[in-house]
């Protein structure tokens, strides 16, 4: 019985290791309605922090996210969810939501949910996510169209 328990624990631990995130840091590009750069770093086996610098409407947005990663049960495919905050800078003549020449600074909160696939033989991953945002300061509004595909070099 003791040998059975030890063997079972070894098998379970090797399976969970196989399905773990498989990298510490990833750096890459994010393409969607807003395009930019992404850096993701795991702070433990299931939690990561991600920074996103994105452009849209001739302005830019800086976002920080805390993400919880879980395996899907499918090889190298993980799903994740999280939350964070952003600050953005725009001029009113370049955005759909303003008809003036004023400069806007917006600060708000973000959510994220997505899927991430880690390639076996090359040091890259690809993710597809939805990142809704709510501006709380500046131009207060909900933006639900912020989804993207990210490709990262992982190490």
Buried (B, 14 or more C-beta within 10 A) or exposed (E): EEEEEEEEEEEEEEEEEEBBBBBEEBBBBBEBEBEBBBBBEBEEEBBBBBBBBBEBBEBBBBBEBBBEBEBEEEEBEBBBBBEBBBBBEBBBEEBEEBEEEEEBEBEBEBBBBBBBBBEEEEEBBBBEBBBBBBBEEBBEEEBEEBBBEBBBBBE
